Amino acid sequence: MAKKKDAKEYTLMKKRSGRYAVIGKDGKYIHGDAKVEILLKEKILKAPPAKKPQTPKEDAKADA
């Protein structure tokens, strides 16, 4: 793995597969929502666009 960034609380590593690993200062990997928030903050991931809520009228057209 190649070191990408060394921050105060964590280290970002890029794997050979192209994915990212986030390692805390205690040496343990960070997983789940905490990892996603870190990657979003570092602008490595892009947040998906929010979906528009469908109105009941549009739902009826989709069912037909």
C-alpha positions in Angstrom: 0.0 0.0 0.0 1.1 3.5 -0.7 0.7 6.2 1.9 -1.6 8.9 0.5 -2.0 11.3 3.5 -0.9 11.3 7.1 -3.4 13.3 9.3 -3.5 13.8 13.1 -6.1 11.1 13.8 -5.6 8.7 10.8 -3.5 7.7 7.8 -4.9 7.2 4.3 -3.4 4.4 2.3 -4.1 3.5 -1.3 -4.2 -0.2 -2.1 -3.0 -1.7 -5.3 -6.6 -2.5 -6.2 -7.3 1.3 -6.2 -9.4 1.3 -3.0 -8.5 3.2 0.1 -7.7 2.1 3.6 -8.1 4.3 6.6 -5.9 3.4 9.6 -6.4 5.1 12.9 -3.5 6.2 15.1 -4.0 3.2 17.3 -3.0 1.0 14.2 -6.5 -0.4 13.7 -8.5 -0.1 10.4 -11.4 2.3 10.4 -14.6 0.9 8.7 -18.1 1.8 7.8 -19.7 5.2 8.2 -16.6 6.7 9.9 -14.4 5.7 6.9 -16.9 7.1 4.4 -17.0 10.4 6.3 -13.2 10.7 6.3 -13.0 9.9 2.5 -15.8 12.5 1.8 -13.9 15.1 3.9 -10.7 14.4 2.0 -12.6 14.7 -1.3 -11.6 11.2 -2.4 -15.2 10.1 -2.6 -18.0 12.1 -4.2 -21.4 12.2 -2.5 -24.2 10.9 -4.7 -26.8 13.4 -5.8 -29.9 13.5 -3.7 -32.9 11.9 -5.2 -36.0 13.9 -5.7 -39.0 12.6 -3.7 -41.7 11.4 -6.1 -45.2 12.8 -5.7 -48.2 10.3 -5.6 -49.2 11.5 -9.1 -45.8 10.4 -10.5 -46.0 7.0 -8.6 -49.3 6.3 -10.3 -47.8 6.9 -13.7 -44.8 4.6 -12.9 -47.1 1.8 -11.8 -49.3 2.0 -15.0 
